Amino acid sequence: MQEQNQYWYFLIGGQSDDITGIVGNFYAYGPHCGEVLANALQAAAENDFLNPQATEAARLDNLEDFEEPDNLIQLSGSVMTGSKNCSYPIDPEEHVFIPPTGIGAV
């Protein structure tokens, strides 16, 4: 029995260098989410994303109204990306958010 490929979207972030963060849209096919995500992260790493991490995921092949974006760039046999990535400066003085402790909802 042939396995049906799933189609996934991932928002992947990382760094392009020590002072610049980067995010991009990745679209990938595969037999299950874990393999598809691994392929997308590998493609991101091979295309100048340092320390790539997925921050959002959505399965697309089960959405009735989904339309694939125009101008996707093929990165590998199963991974595509949008034509543009977004970059932003990384401030080394910026602190990571630490949530408060000891607060509970009733």
C-alpha positions as CSV (number, residue, x, y, z in Angstrom):
1,M,0.0,0.0,0.0
2,Q,1.5,3.3,-1.0
3,E,1.6,6.0,1.7
4,Q,-0.1,9.3,0.9
5,N,2.2,12.4,1.5
6,Q,1.1,15.1,3.8
7,Y,1.6,18.8,2.8
8,W,2.8,21.1,5.6
9,Y,3.6,24.8,6.2
10,F,6.2,25.9,8.7
11,L,7.3,29.3,9.8
12,I,11.0,28.9,10.5
13,G,13.2,31.4,12.3
14,G,16.9,31.5,12.9
15,Q,19.8,33.8,12.3
16,S,21.7,34.8,9.2
17,D,24.6,36.0,11.3
18,D,25.5,37.1,14.9
19,I,23.4,40.3,14.7
20,T,20.6,39.5,12.3
21,G,17.6,37.3,12.9
22,I,15.6,35.8,9.9
23,V,12.2,34.2,9.4
24,G,10.8,32.5,6.3
25,N,7.8,30.4,5.1
26,F,8.5,26.8,4.2
27,Y,6.2,24.3,2.4
28,A,7.0,20.6,2.4
29,Y,5.7,17.2,1.6
30,G,6.3,13.9,3.3
31,P,4.7,10.8,5.0
32,H,4.3,12.4,8.4
33,C,4.9,15.7,10.2
34,G,8.2,14.7,11.9
35,E,9.9,13.8,8.7
36,V,8.5,16.8,6.8
37,L,9.7,19.1,9.6
38,A,13.1,17.6,9.6
39,N,13.4,18.1,5.9
40,A,12.2,21.7,6.1
41,L,14.7,22.5,8.9
42,Q,17.5,20.8,6.9
43,A,16.6,22.9,3.9
44,A,16.5,26.1,6.0
45,A,20.0,25.2,7.4
46,E,21.3,24.6,3.9
47,N,20.0,28.0,2.8
48,D,21.7,30.4,5.3
49,F,19.5,29.9,8.4
50,L,21.7,29.4,11.4
51,N,20.1,27.5,14.2
52,P,16.7,27.1,12.4
53,Q,13.6,26.5,14.6
54,A,10.0,26.1,13.6
55,T,7.7,28.5,15.4
56,E,4.5,27.7,13.6
57,A,3.1,24.6,11.7
58,A,-0.1,23.9,9.8
59,R,-1.1,20.9,7.8
60,L,-2.3,22.1,4.4
61,D,-3.5,19.0,2.4
62,N,-6.6,18.7,4.5
63,L,-7.7,22.3,4.1
64,E,-10.4,22.8,1.4
65,D,-9.7,26.4,0.6
66,F,-5.9,26.4,0.6
67,E,-4.2,27.9,-2.4
68,E,-0.5,27.5,-2.8
69,P,1.3,30.9,-2.9
70,D,2.8,32.0,-6.3
71,N,6.5,32.1,-6.9
72,L,7.6,29.4,-4.4
73,I,11.2,28.4,-4.8
74,Q,12.1,24.7,-4.8
75,L,14.9,24.0,-2.3
76,S,14.8,20.2,-2.5
77,G,12.6,17.4,-3.9
78,S,10.1,17.9,-1.1
79,V,10.7,21.4,0.3
80,M,9.8,24.9,-1.1
81,T,10.1,28.4,0.4
82,G,8.6,31.7,-0.3
83,S,10.4,34.1,-2.5
84,K,11.3,36.5,0.4
85,N,12.5,36.1,3.9
86,C,12.2,38.8,6.6
87,S,15.2,39.8,8.7
88,Y,15.5,41.9,11.9
89,P,18.3,43.1,14.1
90,I,19.2,41.1,17.2
91,D,19.9,43.3,20.2
92,P,22.4,41.5,22.5
93,E,21.2,43.7,25.4
94,E,17.7,42.5,25.0
95,H,16.6,40.1,27.7
96,V,14.5,37.0,27.2
97,F,11.0,37.3,28.7
98,I,10.8,35.5,32.0
99,P,7.1,34.9,33.0
100,P,6.1,35.7,36.6
101,T,5.8,32.9,39.1
102,G,3.3,32.4,41.9
103,I,0.3,33.7,40.0
104,G,-2.6,31.4,39.5
105,A,-6.1,31.6,38.1
106,V,-9.1,30.5,40.1
